[in-house]
């Protein structure tokens, strides 16, 4: 006989306060996008206003108007916190900073220079912005466009969409609370894959190359070499990757000349479609990048200055606070209660937004200061050789933040130095030991590898095995698979495809 009974279990769940959610999202925003976000919030929340103002004492004794009242989450208690960490929050479950308002946080050593000019940098057009513009050229409905723009955020730096339809559906529900079917998501992704540049949002290299060849065949349907190239990628991709060329020629009944013509078509394809929108600034659409930080020197010492640019100062509306206080003396009827709840919600939202900006700026400043200290020699002389090996975990250890927080801060952020403007990602690289046992940056190794390949005899290019020997002569004992990995990261083809008949 089976017995039934009650059993008590203890589980831990992830909980995020509204302020934490806002900080997480704001950490990813560069200064120019933060300005746009502030403008949107000013338009949506009448309790949030621009300019300086002395806030009234926070309304007390009004909690009876709020059915869902909860005490403050503690962000304003003077303690520095990682916005992605608290006792109840697991980031892995969540995841595909007197008279000046606190959110306009500036370091104490910030020079009182009222005329500091914004430094602007002209760079290539943003891939995501280009793709978002194409969303409006489709026949998607408004809800579908919103989902499409969210999907674009999952495309990696190389231009690939490596998440499955099921994963995208789950993430969309978790992050945006939007429910769609697998078929609806697949249709949206299918439309995105037809965007320019060809091959964008492909799940893998084979799909990326196939899409590019499809586009070329649409333009030149009678091209025999394109037809053979498409057949090779579509049906014999694994054999081509493994250099089983004789097998392919036999299966397709190709002579050497036809096969070489097909290979040349494949070689000319772009393995990283995101690169199609980068390059010479005069050949791409212009985009203004405003550095989020400036490194300044005073009295032979370097300091970080957070660039707030034209970001407005914010405060909670005095009128709304006075209005809420006035409800204390009114009868507690349903209509009065509803009005008071609305006003209180808007005031709480305004305070939460200001606190989120303050926490964002505090996190940015602390992280950039740690990067400055770690790479101090580079910021002094601007020499790439001065860069020390550094990974996200190193800065996480220095700041006490989670690695995911450092990743969000370093993404899409730029710093102005005396030697130019650099993305924060530039300062991160892995390390290895050279023949003398000294730790060196992988950036230095990649630089040497590129120099060796650039200087090679193009009629007899260096194989990966020969590159291993050459790197060893320079004091870098590297395995052949590591050479292959770095070569691919540099966008350099294998020796056979680099060979030129001069």
N, C-alpha and C positions, 0 to 999 in steps of 0.2 A: 504494500500500500504506500503510495507516494505521499509525502508530507509537504505541506506548503507553509511558509512563514514569512515574516517581514525581515528584511535585511537592510541595514543602514550602511551606506558607502559615502566616502568623502572624495569629491572630485574638484579639480581646479579648472576654472574657465577663464578665458581672456576677456577683460573688460577695459574699454577705452573711454575716457572722459571726452566730452566735446572739445575741450582745449587741446588734449593730446592729439586727437584726430586732425585738428586744424594745424597744429605744429608739424605733424608728420607730412602733411601736404605742402605746407609753406617751405619746409626745408628744401624741397626740390626746386622751388621757384627762384630763378635769377632775379636781380633787382628790377629789371624792366617788366617782367611778368608779375612781380609782387605789386608794382604800381597799378597794373591793370586789375589785379585782384582787389586791391583797396578801393579802387573806383567802383567796382561792382558792388562791394559791400556797402559803400556810402549810398549808393542808389537804392539798395534793397532794405536797409535798416535806417529808419528815420531817427533812431536813438543814438546813432553814431554820427559825429560831426567833425569837420576839419577845424584846425586851429587850436591855439592854446586856451585852456580854461581850467579854473580851479574846480574840481569836482566837489559836489556837496557830500556831506557825510553819507555813506551808503545807507539806504533805507533799511530800517529795522522795524520789527513788529509787524511786518507785512506778509509773513510766511503763511498766515491763514488764508491768503488769497491764492496760494499756490498748492494745488492738489498733489503735485509731484515734487515738492520741495526737497532738495538735497543740499547738505552743507558743501561749502566750497571745496574743490579738489586739492587745494593746498599749493597751487602754483605761485601764489602771491605771498608766501611766507618767508621769502628772502633766501630760500635754499636753491642751489643750482641742481637741476635734475636733467637726466637724459630723457628727452621727450618720448623715447621708445621703450622706456623701462619703468616698471613699478611692480609692486608686490603681486598684482593680479594680472599682469600683462606678459604674455609670451609672444615675442615678435614673430617667431616661426609660425605660430598659429594665425597671426594677422596677415602675413603674406601667403604676382606676374608679368635783442635780444631788448627836491627843489622845485623848479618851474618847468623844466624840460620833461615831457612825458617819458615814462620808463621805456616805452617801445622804441624810442629814438636813441637806443643805447650807443654810446660812444666811449672808448677807453679814456681813462683819466689823462693819458698823455696825448690826447687828440689836440693838435695845434689849433688855436683859435683863428683859423684862416677863413674869413667869410667869403673870400672870392675864389675858393678852390674850384677849378673847372672840371667838368665831367670829361673824362678821357674816353673817346669813342674809337672803336676798332672796326674796320670794315672786313668782314669775312664772308665765306661762302653762305649761300642761302640754306636755311635749316631744312633738313630732309622732311621732318615731321610737318613743318608748315607747308611745304610744297605738296605733301600728300593730303593734308587737311583741305587744301584749296581744291583738290581734285574730287573730294567727297561731294562738294556742291555741284559738280558737273554730272553726277549720276542721277538716276531716277529714284533714289532712296527716299523713304519718308523721313520726317523729322526725327522720330525715335530711332530709326535705323542709322541716320547720320550720327546721332549721339553715340550709338554703340560702335559705329565704324571708327570714329575719332578715338574712342577708348581702345579699340583693337590696335590702332596705329601706335599707341604708347607701348605696346608689347613687342614692337619690331626692334631688333638689336642693332648695334652700331654698324654691322656689316650689311644690314638690310633684310635679314631673315626673320621670319615669324616661326619660331621653333616650338610653339605651344600647340597642342592638339585642339580640335574643336571642343572636345569634352572639357579640357582644362580651361579654355577660354570661357565657356558657359559657367563653370563653377566659380571662377575668379570674378566674373561679372556680377554674379549673384552675391558673392561675399563682399566685394568692394563697393559696388554701386547699388545693391539691392534691386537689380533688374533681372527679371526672369525671361529667358528665351529658350527655344528648343534648339537641339543640335542642328536641325535642318535650317533654321533661321540664321544661326551663327555661320554655318557653312556657306550660305548664300552671300552673306555680307563679306566674308573673307574672300570668296571667289571673285567678287567685284573689285576688292582691293588689289588682288593679284593681277588685275588688268590695268592697274595704274602705271604711270611712268615714274621712274625708269623701268624698262622691262626686266622681269626677274625679281622685282621687289616683293617682299612678304612670302617668298618661297620657303617651304619647310626644310629644304636641303639643297645641296649643290646641283644635283641632277635636275630637280624641278626648276631651279633658277636658270640653268643653261638651256633647258628645253623651251622655257618661255621666251627667252631671247631669240632662239632660233625660229620659233613660231612667228614672231614679229617680223624677223628678217625675211622669212618665206612669204609672208603676206605682201611684202614690198617687192620681192623678186621671186615669184612663184616658179619661174623657169630655171632657177639656178640649180645645176646638178650638184655642185659642191655643198650647197646649203642643205639640199635634200639628204645627201649621204651623211652630213654632220648631224642632222636631226635624227636620222636612223641610228647612228652610233650612240648618241646620248640616250635616246629613248629605249633602245633594245640591248645595247652592249656596254652600258656605262661601267659596270664592274670590270669587264674585260679591258676596257680602255684605261681605267684607273690603274689596273695591274700590269699595263703595257703588253697585253696579249694581242699585239697588233696583227700578227699573222693569222690568228684565229678570226679576227674581225674581217680581214681582207678576204679570207676564204668564205666566210658566211655571206658576205655582201657581194662577193665576186668582183672585187675591186683590184685594179692594178696599182702599182706603187704611186704613179702620178695622181690618180684620182683620190687615193687614200691621203696623200700629202695635202692635196687641195682641201679635203674635208677637215683634216687636222688643223690647217691654218685658219679655217673658219672658226673652229672651236677655240683655238688659242686667242683669237681676237675678242672673245666674249669676256664679259666682266664677271669675275667670280664673287665680287662684293658690290652688289648693285647700289648700295648706299653711297659708294664713292663717285657715282655718276653725277652727284650734285655738289661735289667739292672740287677743289683745284684752284686754278688761277682766279684771283678775285675779279679780274676784268672779264672773265668768260662766264661768270655765274652771276646770279641775281645778288644784289647788294643787301647786306643785312647789318644793322648796327648792333654791336655788342658792347654793353656798358660793363666794365669790370666791377665785380662785387666788392673787391678789396683794393687798397693801394698800400704799397710798402713805402714808407717814408723814412728818411734818415735825419736825425737831429742829434747833434753833439756826438757824432761817430757811433750812434746806436740806431738800429732799425726797429720800426714799430709798424703794427698793422692798424690801418684805418678802415673802418667799415663804410662803404660808399652808400649813403642813403639817398644821394641824388636829389630828385625832385619829390621824393615821397612825402606826403603831407603829414603833419602832426594830427593826432586824433584824440578826441575826448568824448565822454558820454554826455549827451544833451542835457543841459541844465533844465530846460523846459520839461523834458520827460521825467527827470528826477523829482522836480517840484510837483508835477502832475501825480506821480505815484504816491508821494508823501501826503498829498491832499486827500487821497482815498482813505486814510486812517480815520478821518472824522466822519466819513459817510456811512450810511446804513449798509449792512452786509447783505444786500439783496442780490439775486442771481445776475442781474444786468451789471451792477457795480463790480461784482466779483469777476465777471468775464472781462470787463474793461481793464481792471487792475492786473489780471493775469496776462493780458496781451501786452500791456506797457512793461510789466516786470520781465516778461520773456524777451522783449526787444532790448531792454537795458542789460540784462544778463548776457545776451548775445553780443552786445557791443563791448562789454567788459571782457568777455571771453576772447573776442577777436583781438583786442588790444594786448591782452596777456599772451596770446599766441604769437603775435609779432615780436613782443619783448623776448619771449623764450627762444624764438627763431634766431634773433640777432645775437643773443647770448651764446647760443650754440655755434653759430657761424664764427663769432669772434674767438671763442675758446679753441675751436678746431683750427682756424687759420693761424692763430698764434702758435699752436703746437707745430704746425707745418713749418712756420718761419724758424722756430728754434731747431727743428730737425734738419732743415736744409739751409742753415744760416750762411754757410760759405758760398752757396750758389747765389743767394740774394745779394751778397757783397760783390762778387766778381762776374756773375752771369755766365760762367764757364760750365758747359755741360758736364765736364769731367769732375766738377765739384759736387755734383748730385750724389747723394748717398743712397744706397739701397733702402727702400722704405715701402712697406705695405700698409694696407688699411689698419691692420691689427696694431701696428706700431703707434699710430695716432690714437687709436682707441685706448691703448694702454696709458698714453700720456694724458688723455682728457678724462678718462673714466667713462666714456660713452661706449655704446654698443657699436660693433663694426658696421651694422646696417645704418646707424646714424651717420657715421663718417662717410659711408658710401653716398648717402643722400646729399650731404653737404658738398662733397667733391664733384657731384654730377652737375654739369651745365653751369659751373661757376668759374669765374676768371679773376685773375689778380694782375694789377698793373705794377710793373717794376721799372727800374731805370733802364732795363735792357729790353723791354717790350712787354706784351701782354701774353700771359700763359694760362691755359686751362689748369685747374687744380689737379686733374688726373695726370698731368705732365710730371708731377713730382713723385709719383708712385711707381715703383718698379721692384721686381724680385731681385734676389742676389744669388751669387755663387762664389766659390773659392777658386782663385787662380792657382798657378803652379807654386807660388810662394806661400800659399795659405791665406792670402789677404782676401777679404770680402769685397767683391766688385759688383756693380750694378749690371743687370742683364741689358740695360739700355746701351752701356758701353760695349758689350759683346755684340749686340745687333749692329751697332755702328761699324765695328770692325768687319763684321761679316759682309755688310753691304759694300764696304770699301774694297774688300777682296774680290767680290763678284763684279763690281764696276770696273776693276782693273784687269780682269781676266781676258784671255784671248777668246774672242767671241767665235772664232772658228773651231776652238777646242775648249769649251767652257769647263769649269771645275765641277766635278761630281761632288755629291755630299761627302763621300769618303775622302776625296782630296781636300775638301774644305775642312774636314776634321783634322787632317795633317797640318794644314796651313794655320788653323786656329791654335793647334798645339805648339807650333813654332813661336807663336806670340804669347805663349804662357797661359793659354786657356784650354785645358783638357776637357773637351766636350764630346758627348756621345753623338753618333750619327743621327739618331732619332731627334735629338735636341736641335741639331743643325737644321733638320727638315722642318721642325716646328717653328723655329725662328725665321727660316726662309719663307715659310707660308705666311707668317705674321707680317713680314715685310712686303708681301705680295710679289715675291720673286719665284719664277717657275723653275722646274727641274732643269738640269743641264741640257738634256736632249732637246727641250723646247726653247732653250736660250741660244742654241747653236745657229749661227748665221753663215751663209755661204757668200763670202766676200770675194 
